[in-house]
């Protein structure tokens, strides 16, 4: 589902393909078991496990990661809320803080981003307490597997 955003049988120029993928991303998220967290209407829950994943839409491997998380829904259904956003909407890690996690409890620990952070970015909270924060494909996959959000 997500990885299909970058399928290119018509050989569209890469820039146009990526722009189209970014436009289609919200619709694909709505058809998945994931939630879309956007700048205009974000209110992360203050109870239960909350997983936030920022991906670079131009990365086939990160889109495949979202497919794998969605496919593992039966394993995490009812135990976590998983929300995603497009990192291309952010200029820098500070932008993630200001636009995607505006509430002070959710900012806790986020200033520890690696410099520069790699994508994807995954944060996991239980209520307002940050449990884990990872960046980069390898480390985020490991974290998501440990949290039983990925097989």
C-alpha positions in Angstrom: 0.0 0.0 0.0 2.5 2.7 1.1 5.4 1.4 -1.0 3.1 1.7 -4.1 3.4 5.5 -3.7 6.8 5.3 -5.4 5.9 2.7 -8.1 6.8 4.4 -11.4 5.8 2.3 -14.4 5.2 5.5 -16.5 8.7 6.7 -15.7 7.6 10.0 -14.3 10.5 12.4 -13.4 11.6 11.7 -9.8 10.7 15.1 -8.5 7.1 14.9 -9.9 6.8 11.3 -8.6 7.8 12.4 -5.1 5.5 15.4 -5.2 2.6 13.1 -6.2 3.5 10.6 -3.4 3.4 13.4 -0.8 0.0 14.5 -2.0 -1.4 10.9 -1.9 0.2 10.0 1.4 -2.7 11.3 3.6 -5.2 9.2 1.6 -3.1 6.1 2.0 -2.8 6.7 5.7 -6.6 7.0 6.0 -6.9 3.6 4.3 -4.5 2.0 6.7 -4.6 1.2 10.5 -2.4 4.2 11.2 -3.4 7.7 12.0 -2.2 10.8 10.3 -0.7 13.5 12.6 -0.6 16.8 10.9 0.4 20.3 11.9 -3.1 21.8 11.9 -4.9 19.2 14.0 -2.6 17.3 16.3 -3.4 16.3 19.8 -1.5 13.2 20.9 -3.4 11.2 23.6 -2.3 11.6 27.2 -3.2 8.0 28.1 -2.0 4.7 26.8 0.8 3.9 24.4 1.3 6.4 21.6 3.8 5.8 18.8 4.8 8.6 16.5 6.6 7.8 13.3 8.0 10.5 10.9 9.1 9.2 7.5 10.6 10.6 4.4 8.1 9.9 1.7 10.8 9.6 -0.9 12.3 6.6 0.8 11.0 3.2 -0.5 12.4 1.4 2.6 10.6 3.8 5.0 7.3 3.3 3.1 7.9 -0.5 3.3 8.3 0.0 7.0 4.9 1.6 7.3 3.5 -1.4 5.2 5.0 -3.8 7.7 3.6 -2.0 10.7 0.2 -1.9 9.1 0.5 -5.6 8.3 1.3 -6.3 12.0 -1.9 -4.5 13.1 -3.4 -7.7 14.6 -0.4 -7.8 17.0 -0.7 -4.2 18.3 -4.4 -3.6 17.9 -5.9 -2.2 21.1 -2.5 -1.8 22.7 -1.2 1.3 20.9 -2.2 4.3 18.8 0.2 4.7 15.9 0.4 8.0 14.1 2.6 9.0 11.2 3.7 12.2 9.5 5.8 13.3 6.6 9.2 14.5 7.7 9.4 16.6 4.5 7.0 19.0 6.2 9.7 19.7 8.7 12.8 21.9 8.2 14.7 20.5 11.2 14.3 18.6 14.4 13.1 21.8 16.2 10.3 21.9 13.6 9.2 18.4 14.7 8.9 19.7 18.3 7.1 22.9 17.5 4.6 21.5 15.0 4.0 17.9 15.8 4.6 17.7 19.5 3.5 21.1 20.9 2.6 19.9 24.4 5.5 20.1 26.9 5.2 16.6 28.3 5.6 15.2 24.8 8.8 17.2 24.2 10.5 15.5 27.1 13.7 14.0 25.9 13.3 15.0 22.3 16.1 17.5 22.5 18.4 14.5 22.5 18.0 14.0 18.7 21.2 12.9 17.0 22.7 15.6 15.0 21.7 15.4 12.3 18.9 12.9 12.9 18.4 10.2 10.4 15.0 9.2 9.1 12.7 7.7 10.1 12.1 9.1 13.5 10.1 7.1 16.0 9.0 8.2 19.5 7.0 6.0 21.9 5.2 7.4 24.9 3.1 5.8 27.6 0.8 8.6 28.6 3.0 11.7 28.8 6.2 9.7 29.6 8.6 9.2 26.8 9.7 5.5 26.7 12.0 5.5 23.7 13.2 7.7 20.9 15.1 6.4 17.9 16.2 7.6 14.5 17.5 5.8 11.4 16.0 2.7 9.8 18.0 0.0 11.6 17.4 1.5 15.1 13.7 2.3 14.6 13.0 -1.2 13.2 14.7 -2.7 16.3 12.7 -0.5 18.6 9.4 -1.3 16.8 10.1 -5.0 17.0 10.9 -4.8 20.7 7.6 -3.0 21.2 5.7 -5.7 19.2 4.7 -3.2 16.6 6.6 -5.0 13.8 7.3 -8.6 13.1 
